[in-house]
């Protein structure tokens, strides 16, 4: 273990700054994903029946749009990725998280995995990421002007 006193103050500040940045930007999407996973762990019979065709797809979209937005913000603020790469990475992370969530539901009583739900998760995450990316680029552009 490295003795903190042997590290120059600039090095300590940089490490502290990095940890703070990672917590600030990556903790929100991780917490949201934890909440989504918790909701996915609730057995199917505990949910009220809503007589609207494919309402669950809208729920998946609404869950993953903010997730994609938060992942996009985290990538934009903590990596040197281009805007296009940030969008693609956020979309892929949303798709992966949605697919993992669907697989998890396979083991929950009275729940089932459905590839269409994973598609709704991906579309929601993708549009959330796109919206956040446009907002961040607009904000960053205004700051430079």
C-alpha positions in Angstrom: 0.0 0.0 0.0 1.3 3.4 -0.9 1.9 5.9 1.8 -0.2 9.0 1.1 2.5 11.3 2.4 4.9 10.1 -0.2 2.6 11.1 -3.1 3.0 14.7 -4.2 -0.1 16.9 -3.4 -0.8 17.2 -7.1 -1.0 13.4 -7.4 -3.4 13.1 -4.4 -5.6 15.9 -5.9 -5.7 14.1 -9.2 -6.6 10.8 -7.7 -9.2 12.4 -5.4 -10.6 14.3 -8.4 -10.9 11.1 -10.5 -12.7 9.3 -7.7 -15.0 12.2 -7.2 -15.7 12.3 -10.9 -16.4 8.6 -11.2 -18.7 8.7 -8.2 -20.5 11.8 -9.4 -21.2 10.5 -12.9 -21.3 6.7 -12.6 -23.1 6.3 -9.3 -26.5 7.6 -10.7 -26.8 5.0 -13.5 -25.7 2.2 -11.2 -28.3 3.2 -8.6 -31.0 3.4 -11.3 -30.0 0.0 -12.6 -30.2 -1.4 -9.1 -33.7 0.0 -8.8 -34.7 -1.6 -12.2 -33.2 -4.9 -11.1 -35.1 -4.7 -7.8 -38.4 -4.1 -9.6 -37.6 -7.0 -11.9 -37.2 -9.2 -8.9 -40.8 -8.7 -7.8 -42.9 -11.8 -8.7 -45.3 -11.3 -11.6 -48.5 -11.8 -9.6 -47.6 -8.8 -7.4 -48.2 -6.4 -10.4 -51.6 -5.2 -11.2 -53.1 -6.3 -14.5 -53.4 -3.4 -16.9 -55.7 -4.1 -19.8 -53.7 -2.1 -22.4 -52.0 -3.9 -25.2 -48.2 -4.0 -24.8 -48.2 -1.5 -21.9 -45.1 -3.3 -20.5 -43.1 -2.2 -23.6 -43.8 1.4 -22.6 -42.7 0.7 -19.0 -39.5 -0.8 -20.3 -38.9 2.3 -22.5 -39.6 4.6 -19.6 -37.2 2.7 -17.3 -34.3 2.7 -19.8 -34.6 6.2 -21.3 -33.2 7.8 -18.1 -30.7 5.0 -17.8 -29.3 5.6 -21.3 -29.2 9.3 -20.6 -27.3 8.9 -17.4 -24.8 6.4 -19.0 -24.3 8.9 -21.9 -23.6 11.7 -19.4 -21.1 9.5 -17.5 -19.3 8.5 -20.7 -19.3 12.1 -22.0 -17.8 13.5 -18.7 -15.3 10.7 -17.9 -14.0 9.4 -21.3 -12.4 11.0 -24.3 -14.9 9.4 -26.7 -16.3 11.2 -29.7 -20.0 12.1 -29.6 -20.8 9.2 -32.0 -18.8 6.7 -29.9 -20.4 8.0 -26.8 -23.9 7.4 -28.3 -23.0 4.0 -29.5 -21.4 3.0 -26.2 -24.4 4.2 -24.2 -26.7 2.4 -26.5 -24.7 -0.8 -26.2 -24.6 -0.5 -22.4 -28.3 0.0 -22.3 -28.8 -3.0 -24.6 -26.6 -5.1 -22.4 -28.3 -4.0 -19.2 -31.7 -4.7 -20.7 -30.7 -8.1 -21.9 -29.2 -9.0 -18.5 -32.4 -7.8 -16.9 -34.5 -10.0 -19.1 -32.4 -13.0 -18.4 -32.7 -12.3 -14.7 -36.5 -12.3 -15.0 -36.3 -15.9 -16.3 -35.6 -16.9 -12.7 -38.3 -14.8 -11.0 -41.7 -16.5 -10.3 -44.4 -15.6 -12.7 -42.1 -13.5 -14.8 -40.6 -14.4 -18.2 -37.9 -13.1 -20.4 -39.1 -11.5 -23.7 -36.7 -10.4 -26.4 -39.2 -7.6 -27.3 -38.8 -6.2 -23.8 -35.0 -6.1 -24.4 -35.7 -4.2 -27.7 -37.9 -1.7 -25.8 -35.1 -1.3 -23.3 -32.5 -0.7 -26.0 -34.7 1.8 -27.9 -35.5 3.7 -24.6 -31.8 3.7 -23.7 -30.8 4.8 -27.2 -33.3 7.7 -27.3 -32.4 8.7 -23.7 -28.7 8.7 -24.7 -29.4 10.8 -27.9 -31.4 13.3 -25.9 -28.7 13.7 -23.3 -25.9 13.9 -25.9 -27.7 16.7 -27.7 -28.3 18.5 -24.4 -24.6 18.1 -23.4 -23.3 19.3 -26.8 -25.6 22.3 -26.7 -24.5 23.2 -23.1 -20.8 22.7 -23.9 -21.2 24.8 -27.0 -22.9 27.6 -25.1 -20.1 27.7 -22.6 -17.4 28.1 -25.3 -19.3 31.0 -26.9 
